[in-house]
Amino acid sequence: MDQLNVAIYRATGGRIGGTWRIGSAFPGGAPVCLLTTKGRKTGQLRTPPLLCLVDGDRVILVASQGGLPKHPEPSGGGAGGRRPAK
């Protein structure tokens, strides 16, 4: 499903798929962004849609898999996990 969401987001410049509305506490939905990371072991590029919140001059990315009890893959290894691709 992520691949389809990413393709639609890119094709529409974020007009479709640019907000997360289901269960969102934000009146207009929470903003979504795409973050491409490179796998530490495989070198494979992945681009999951993440919640993207602004806090002053900081950007907070949320990878929560909608509150499911299993950790989302992008959070894999914390500081030792995937890094944003350049």
C-alpha positions in Angstrom: 0.0 0.0 0.0 2.8 2.4 0.8 4.1 2.2 -2.8 0.7 3.2 -4.2 0.4 6.0 -1.7 3.9 7.3 -2.6 3.2 7.1 -6.3 -0.1 9.1 -5.9 1.6 11.6 -3.6 4.4 12.2 -6.1 2.1 12.3 -9.2 -0.1 15.0 -7.5 2.7 16.9 -5.8 1.2 15.9 -2.4 -2.3 17.3 -3.2 -3.6 13.7 -2.8 -2.0 11.8 0.1 -0.5 14.9 1.6 -2.5 14.7 4.8 -3.4 11.8 7.2 -7.1 12.2 8.2 -8.1 8.9 9.7 -8.0 9.3 13.5 -6.1 12.5 13.3 -6.5 15.1 16.1 -5.8 17.8 13.6 -8.9 19.4 12.1 -7.7 19.4 8.5 -5.6 16.2 9.0 -1.9 15.8 9.8 0.6 16.7 7.1 2.5 13.8 5.4 5.9 13.9 3.8 8.1 11.3 2.0 11.5 10.4 3.4 13.8 8.3 1.3 16.3 6.3 3.3 19.0 3.8 2.2 19.2 0.5 3.9 22.4 0.1 6.0 23.0 -3.6 4.9 21.2 -3.8 1.6 21.7 -0.3 0.2 18.1 -0.5 -1.0 16.2 2.8 -1.2 12.8 3.0 0.6 10.4 5.9 0.7 7.7 5.6 3.3 5.1 8.2 3.9 5.5 9.7 7.4 3.6 12.2 9.5 5.5 15.5 9.3 5.0 18.0 12.1 6.7 21.4 12.5 7.7 22.6 16.0 9.3 26.0 15.7 12.4 25.5 13.5 12.3 21.7 14.0 10.7 19.1 11.8 9.3 16.0 13.7 8.8 12.9 11.6 6.5 10.2 13.0 6.7 6.6 11.9 4.0 4.9 14.0 2.3 2.6 11.5 -1.1 4.1 12.7 -0.5 3.0 16.3 -0.1 -0.7 15.6 1.8 -2.5 18.4 4.6 -3.6 16.0 7.5 -1.1 15.4 7.4 0.3 11.9 10.3 -0.7 9.7 11.7 2.8 9.1 12.5 3.1 12.8 14.5 -0.1 12.6 17.8 0.7 14.3 17.5 4.2 15.7 20.7 6.1 15.2 22.4 2.9 13.9 19.6 2.1 11.4 18.8 3.7 8.1 19.9 7.2 7.3 18.3 9.6 4.9 19.6 9.1 1.3 21.5 11.9 -0.2 
